[in-house]
Amino acid sequence: MWYHGLAMMTSTFDPTLLNALLARMVQQAAWLETALEQETAALSERELEALNQAVAHKLHIAESLEQLTQEQNALLAAAGFSPDAAGMQAYLHVCDSHAQLRSQWEQLQTVMQRCQQLNQVNGGALHLQQQQVQTALQMLRGADPDTELYDPRGQAIASGASQRISSKA
């Protein structure tokens, strides 16, 4: 279990704490990847309820990962290293002679890289869907979706296109 304050840390750093923490981080990162894959599926199927569930799950896991990262940074600082990725690399270089932690760290980095890519793909898909909805709304309002006009302040305004689709019915 996580120690209660840095005062309990001894001058000799116990790498098993960091090892256990990295194992939990890898597990959380894998769960994040699954949540992002669920988000991808919900976006492609346009399933709002599934999307809401995936986003809520993703946010919960991201919060957990943030907390674990803070714990990692505290452990590194207690061991005399900078509390960041560079400090972790320095710790691994100096203190991980058997490469026990390095493999977990690299696995965590790999999974988090995949998560970042999935998140970018999902963000792009969401942006595209938002544009499609905006275009459909403009068409329903009778505006030409390809024509954007601006007022003197530089704000986009709807074009004065003729009839609305809804009024033709």
ABEGO torsion letter per residue (X at the ends): XBBBEAAABBABBBAAAAAAAAAAAAAAAAAAAAAAAAAAAAAAAGBAAAAAAAAAAAAAAAAAAAAAAAAAAAAAAAAGBBBBAAAAAAAAAAABAAGAAAAAAAAAAAAAAAAAAAAAAAAAAAAAAAAAAAAAAAAAAGBBAABBBBBAAGBBBBBBBBBBAAAAX
